[in-house]
């Protein structure tokens, strides 16, 4: 029997093997990222995608009652392609923690401008 199997047996017999968390710890980071369905060469297309995902991240921040101190924007080529690869990321630290979509978007687009 495996360790997990032994723990299951013990739990079924009423012996606690792992303590339950009364309150799960707050998230320390939020990521909203996706891939494009096709190659993207225009900065305007990437800016539009960044705006969409920053909006989603801001919603997650507000839902979790947390605020961001740092915004990181990253871009990467198709890692499954035989073409030359590119990866870059830009990080901006906010003056104070916020969940404001407008402030987060300004930081993310500033980072994007520097790495694209």
Secondary structure in CASP SS format (residue, H / E / C, confidence):
PFRMAT SS
TARGET T0000
AUTHOR 0000-0000-0000
METHOD secondary structure of the structure
MODEL  1
X C 1.00
X C 1.00
X H 1.00
X H 1.00
X H 1.00
X H 1.00
X H 1.00
X H 1.00
X H 1.00
X H 1.00
X H 1.00
X H 1.00
X C 1.00
X C 1.00
X C 1.00
X C 1.00
X C 1.00
X C 1.00
X C 1.00
X C 1.00
X C 1.00
X C 1.00
X C 1.00
X C 1.00
X C 1.00
X C 1.00
X C 1.00
X C 1.00
X C 1.00
X C 1.00
X C 1.00
X C 1.00
X C 1.00
X C 1.00
X C 1.00
X C 1.00
X C 1.00
X C 1.00
X C 1.00
X C 1.00
X C 1.00
X C 1.00
X H 1.00
X H 1.00
X H 1.00
X H 1.00
X H 1.00
X H 1.00
X H 1.00
X H 1.00
X H 1.00
X H 1.00
X H 1.00
X H 1.00
X H 1.00
X H 1.00
X H 1.00
X H 1.00
X H 1.00
X H 1.00
X H 1.00
X H 1.00
X H 1.00
X C 1.00
X C 1.00
X C 1.00
X C 1.00
X E 1.00
X E 1.00
X E 1.00
X E 1.00
X E 1.00
X E 1.00
X E 1.00
X E 1.00
X E 1.00
X C 1.00
X C 1.00
X C 1.00
X C 1.00
X C 1.00
X C 1.00
X C 1.00
X C 1.00
X C 1.00
X C 1.00
X E 1.00
X E 1.00
X E 1.00
X E 1.00
X E 1.00
X E 1.00
X E 1.00
X E 1.00
X E 1.00
X E 1.00
X E 1.00
X E 1.00
X C 1.00
X C 1.00
X H 1.00
X H 1.00
X H 1.00
X H 1.00
X H 1.00
X H 1.00
X H 1.00
X H 1.00
X H 1.00
X H 1.00
X H 1.00
X H 1.00
X H 1.00
X H 1.00
X H 1.00
X C 1.00
END
